[in-house]
Amino acid sequence: MIVALLLCAVILVSNSWHHFHNVQPGWDEAWYLGTSFDLFYALKEGIGLFASHYIHALKFTAPLVTVFPLPLYFLFGPSERLALWVNDIWLLLTWWAVYALARDFWGEKVGWIAVSCVALIPLNYGLSRSYLIEPALTAMVAWTHWALWKHAQEEKSRGILLGVLLGVGILTKTSFLLYVMGSLWIFRKALLRTMFVTLGLALLMAMTWYVPNARYVIPHALSAAWGAASRPQDFGPFWSLGGIFNFLYSVLRDGFSWGYGLAAVLIFSWDKNWRKKGFFSEKASQILLGWFLIPFFVCAFLTFKDIRYLVPAFPAVALLLSRSVFYVIKTPWGKGFFFLIVLLLLKTLSTQTLGWPVGPPFRFNGPPHPNGFWDRQAVLDVLTQREKNKPLLVGMNFDYPDFNFRSLESLTKLHQQPIQFDNLNYISKSPEVFLKKKWPHRYVLIVKGIMPFNLDNSINRHRVFLQEAFEKGLIPSKRVVVLPLTSGIEVDVYELSSS
């Protein structure tokens, strides 16, 4: 227990350090944050305005990620960094649910081991340092599995609790049911006792947002999984063996780390219990295997094979591993072996938090970039000073995680400024259209300089053309200011002619 609590404390402290050193949100993060600021200011005006904004929030992605930080905003005031602290609450809830499941399956000691196993998964703590959906979704999935188990094991009905968890889970992410469908099937007979209460409550909650937005959600979900929205990610066809291998490689390297994966293989090999007859017929084993394998195979056969989608299934691996660890530490040398593994994974935590010892950053992980500051506020100050808080549409030729139209809009919504931004690279496939079109924009931001090595040219296809067109005067405009953004990069602010 002491080891588990110390590990959790170390991870929360490292997260706190990381939160203070995070600079600005990326694409999805900024989108969620901007929407959460909208909802916060709407709720301050009244529940009716909030309901109207909530119904239209995000359109094709479940909205609760934008609602979760609102209590903190009311307590401390809205800010981009404050929202990150919500993820620490989700981490704690995930650890608690994992402890409760392992305790109910195999006893209290295994529960504390399970907490250690899940807390040290790099992608779990890495994603909690970004304002994304997965930390909340992971907690919801874990608690739903626990509620299903208790509902089936006890005479006391937990139909209302299950209905609330299912409803909140579906409103957290559309794919929520993917992670719990195995357990829903296993406990289908127990669910019949409260089917109308549980499913009715879950449906009523989900309908508050999905009914008005179904026409956006369904096409986007299909497009993101196998259609046009997934193709720019360049994973190849969904059946590609190379793509599936790369997905598995990324799960091991970036999700768990090679150290965690190797330790798991050694521990499972050491433990002979799981090879005994009857292991796979146990309810606990079936729950955990379904929890992990169903999402794994679905994610492996998506066109866009993002390991982030598999994170809510990672606690299942930690739970299975904890049972074997409990067996191993009772053998000679077992405790010493487990202690060495914990030290190795703490070294990984240090590398992915502080950059020491030096090592490659994992996906959705790694220390804050020392030169990561991009001066978004300077751009907004120029625009507001020139236009005195008038409604504006501003175009830009640049799209990058640290500086994009979403990250700028996040700030404008935080400060309640009526400025909208537009990525000009998305307007047309042909750059010549910019020389002929009538511009609805008042200003255009032209980012130039030494571009980041990982700049995605597919979403910056017109960047160079637009820069040259404005510099040569091919588009009627005047340059009003040049601002430094970050090391080696600046932005020219052009005011378009009204004619």
N, C-alpha and C positions, 0 to 999 in steps of 0.2 A: 504493500500500500504506500509506504513512504517513498519508494523509488518511483512509482507511478505519479504521485502528487508532485514530486520534485521535477519530473520530466514535463508535466503539464505547466508547472510554474516557469520553467526555462523557456518553453515554447511561447507562452503568453508574454514573457518579458522580451523575447526576441521579436515577437510581432509588434509589441509597443514601440520598440526602437525603429522597426521598419516603417510603421505608420508615420512616425514623425519625419522620416527621411524620404518618404514617397513624395514625388513632385507633382505630377499631374495625371489625371486618368486617361486611359486609352479610348478606343472607339466605343465599345459596348458599355464600359464603365461610365463614360461621360454621358452617354444616352440615358442610362438608368438614373444617374445623379441629376441631370437636368430635369427629367420627369419627376423625380422625387421632390425637387425644389418647387416645381409647379404645383404638385399636390399639397405640399406644406402651406404655401401661400393661399391656395384655394381653401384649405381646411380652416385657416385663420379667418377667412371671410364668411364661412358657414358650411354646414353639412351638405346643403343642396349643390353649391358650386363644387365642392369636393367630389360628390357623387358624379357630377357631369364630367369632371376631369378624369376621374377614375375609369369611367366607362370607356373613354377614348384613349386611355394611357397605353402607349407602346404599340397598339393595334394588333400586331401579329406575334407578340411574345407575352407570356403570362405576366401580370402586373405587380404581384406582391413584393417583388424585389425592390420596387420603388416606394413601397409603403412601410417596410420594416424600419427604416431609420427615422421615421417621423417622431416617435417619442423622444429620441435623443435631440432632434432639432428643437422641440418645445422646451427641453431642459436647458440646452446649452447654445441654441442658435444654429442655423443651418451652415454647413461648410462641407467641402469635398473631403477633407481628412476625417472629420467626425464620423461620416458614414462608414468608414472602414472599421470603426470599433464595433459595429454591429456584428461583424464576422467573428470577433472573439467570443461573442455570446453564442453564436452558432457552433463554434468549436467546442465550447464547454457543454452545450446540449448534446452534441454528437458523442463526446466522450462519456457523458452520463448515460445515454441510451445504450452505448456499447457495453458499458459496465453492467447495466441492468440486464441486458440480454445474456451476457456470459455468466453472470451470477445465477440467473434463473435456469440456464442450461446446465452448468457444471459446478457452480459454487462460487463463493465470494472471492477466494484467492485467484481463480481464473479470471474473474471480473477485473481485478486490478491489473493482471497481466495483459488483458485485452486492451485496457486503456493505454498502457505503454505501447502496445503494438500499433494501435491506430494513431496515436499522437505522433509517432516518429515517421509516418509515411510522408515523404517530401512533398508530394503534390497536394496533400490535404492542407498542410500549413502554408504552402506556397500560394495556393488559390485564396486563402483567407487574407492575403495581403493585397488583393485586388477586389474592387467592388463588382463582383460577378455573382451569378445566381447559385453556383454550385455549393458554397458553404451552407446556405440555408436549405437547399434541396437535400444535401447529405443528412443534415439533422432531421428533416421531415421524414425521409425514407427510413432512417434508423428507428425513430420513435414509432412509426407506423408498423414496422416489423414487431417491435416490442408489444404494441397494443394488440396486434393480431394474435400473438402468442398468448398473452394474458386472457384475451377474450375466449380463446379456445380451451385454455387450461382451467379456468375458474367458472364457477356457476354464476358469479356476479357478472351481469351484462356490462360490456364496455361499448355498446353500440353507438352512443352519442359521441364519446371520445374518438372512436374510429371514424365516424362520419365527419367530425371536425378536422381530423388529421388528413383524411382523404381530400376533403374540400380545399384545405389550405395547401396541401401538396400539389394538387392540380393547378391551383392558382399561382403556385410558385414556379412551376415549369410544366409545359404541356406534356412532356415525356415522363412525368412522375410515375404513372402506372406501370411503365416498363420495369421499374426497379422493384415493384412489390407484387407483380402479377403472379410470380411463382408462389408466394405465400398466400395470396388471395385464393389460388387454386387449391393449395394444400388444406386450407382452413375453410373451404367452401361450405361444408356442412354446418360448421359452427356459425358461419355468417348468416345462414338461413334464419337463425333465431331472431336476428334483428335486422333483416335485410331491408325492410321498408324504412326503418328509422335511419340506419347507417347510409344506405344509398340515397335515400330521399334528402337527407341533410347535406351530403356531399354534392349532390346534383344542384340543390338550391343555391349553395355557395358558389359553385362553379358557374352557374348560369348568369350570375351578376355581371360577369365580364365576357364569357364565351359566346353568349347569345348575340350580342351586338357586334362581336368581332370575328365570328366564325368564318365569314367570307374572306377574311385576311389570314387567319391562323392556318387553315387547312392547306391552301396553295403554298404558303410560305414553308410549312413543315415539310411538304413533299419536295419543294424546290431545294431546301437546305439539306435534305437527306440524300437525294439522288438527282436533282434537277440543276437548273442554271445557276442557282446561288452557290452550289457546292463546287462547280467546275473551276473557278479561279484558284481554288486551293491546290489544284494540280496533284491529286492523289491517284490519278488514273481511274479506270473503270472500277466499279465497286467489287467486281469479282477478281480483280488483279491480284495474283499471288504476291507480287512485289509490294503492292499497297498494304495487303494484310500483314506481310512480314514486317514492313516498316511500322505499322501500327503496334504490333506486338513488341517490337524493339523499343518503341517510344514508351509504351506502358512500363516496361521493365527499367529502362534507363531513366526516363524523366518522371514517371509516376511513382515507382517504388525505390529506384536506385539499384545499381548492381549489388551493392553491399546488402541491402534488404532482401533482394531476390536470392542471392547466394545463401544468406543465413536461413531464409525460409526453406530452401531445398534441403539444406543440411538438417534442419530441425525436423522437417517432415520425414526425412530418411531415418533419422534417429528414433522417432516415435513409431512404434509398431502397432499402436492401438487402431489407427485409422485403416490398417490393412486387415483388421479382424472382421470376421463375418458379422454382418448386422450393422456395420458403421453407416452404410448408405441408406439403411432403412430407418435410421433414427430421424425423428422430426427435425431436430436441430440441424443435422447435417443437410437434410433436404432443403430447409429454409435457406441456409447459407449458400449452398451450391446454386440454387435457383436465383438467389439475390445477385450473385456475381456472374454466372454463366449466361443467363438470358441477355442482360445488357451487353456483355462482352461480345457475343456472337452478332447481336444487332449492330453494335458500333463497328465491329470489324467489317461488316458488309454494307456500311454506308459509303457513299462516294466521298464525303468529307469525314475522314476518320480522325476526329479530334479526341485526344485522350481526356480532355476536360469532361466529355460526356460520360466517361466511365467512373469518374470519381465517386459518385454516390454509391457505387458498388464496392468500393475499397474496404469499408468496414467489415464486409463479409469475409474477406481474406484475413484481416486482422483477428477476427473471432475464431476462424478455423486454426490459425497459427497459435493463438493463445492456449488452446487446448493442448496442442503438442508441446508448447513451451512448458506448460505445467508438468507434463510427463518428464521432459528432459531435465528440468532443474532438480528432480528427485533422484537422478542418476549420478554416479561419480563424475566429477568434472562438469556437470551440467550447469550449476550456478555460475561457475567461472566463465563458461562459454557464453552464457546469456549476458553476463556483465560485459564481456568484450564486445558483443554485438551492440549493446546499448552505447558503449563508448564510440564505436565506429559510426553509428547513426547520429550521435551527437556531433561528431566531426563533420558529417554531411550537413547537419543543421547549421553549424557555424559557417561552413563554406557558402551555403545558400542564403545566409543572413548577412554576414559581415565580409565575406570574400576571403576569409582566413580559416584554415589553410587555403591557398590559392587552388582553384579548381573551376572547371567549366560550369556555367549556370545551367540549371535544368529548365525545361520549358515551364512557363508560368512561375518562375522561381528566380533565385539569384539575388545578390545584394543590390541596393539602389545604385543606379549609374551615377558616378561622380560628376559627370557633365550633363546631367539629365534635365536641367532646368531650361524651359522654353518660356519666354516672357509673353504669355498671353495677355496679361493685364495691360501691358504697354500698348498693345494693339487696340484693346477696348477703350483705353483712356483717350487715344487719338480720335477714335470714331465718335465717342460721346461728347468730347470737347468741341468737335467741329459741328455736330448736328444737334447738340442740346437735347438729347434724349428723344429725338424723333424716331419713328419706326424706320428701319433700314433693312435692305437686303444686300448682303455683301458676298461676292464670289471669291473663290480662291483656287489656285492652281496646284495645290499641294495636299497630300493625304498621307499622314504618318501617325503612328500611335501616340506620339508625344505632342503633336500639333495637327489638328484637323478640325473640320467644321463642327463636329460633335463636342470636342473639348472646349472650343470657343463658346458654343451655345450653352454649355454647362455653366460657365462663368456668367454669361448674360442673364440666365435664368436665376442664378444665385443672387444677383444684384438687381433683378427685376428690370432689366434693360430691354427695350423693344427692338433688339437687333437679331436678325436671322442670318445664317451663313449657308453657303451653297458650294459644294464641290463641283467645279466646272468640268472636271474630267468625266463626270457621269452624264453630261448633257447630250453628247453626240459622239459617235465613233469617228466622224470625220472632223478634223480640226478646222477646215475651211469655213465651217458654219459660223465660227466666231467672227469672221470678217464681214459676214452678211447680216447677222442677226441684229434685231433690236434688243438692246440690253435692258432687262428689268432691274439690274443692279445699280446701286448708287456708287459703290466702291468695289474695287477688286484688289485682293492681296496676292502679290507675286513673290513667292519664296524662292530665294536663289542662294548660291554659295556652294560649299563642299557638302554634297548630299550624303546622308547616312549610307553605309555600305549595304544595308538590308532594306533599302527603299523598294517598295513593291511597284514596279513599272506598270503593271496591269491596271492599277488604280491611279496612276500618275501619267497616263499616256499622253496628255496634252500639256504637261508641265513646261517643257522646253519651248514648244511652239508658242504658248501663251506669253512666256517671258520675252521671247524675241519679238512677238507681235506688238506688245506694249512698248518695249524699248525702241522699236523702229517707228512708232507712231502709226501703225497700221490700224489701230483701234482708237478712235477719238477719245482722248483722256489727258489728264495731267498728273504727274507724280507729285504728291503733296508731302510725303515724308518717307525717309528710310529708317527702319528700326532694327537694331540688333536683336535676334531671337535667341540664339545660343551660339556656342563656339563655332565660328566659321560660317554661320548662316544668318542672313538678314532677310527682311521683308520690305518690299516696296509697296506703299499704299497708293493706289491710283484712284483718282476721282473721275468717273466717266462723264463725258459731255452730255448735256441734256438733250441735244438735238438728235 
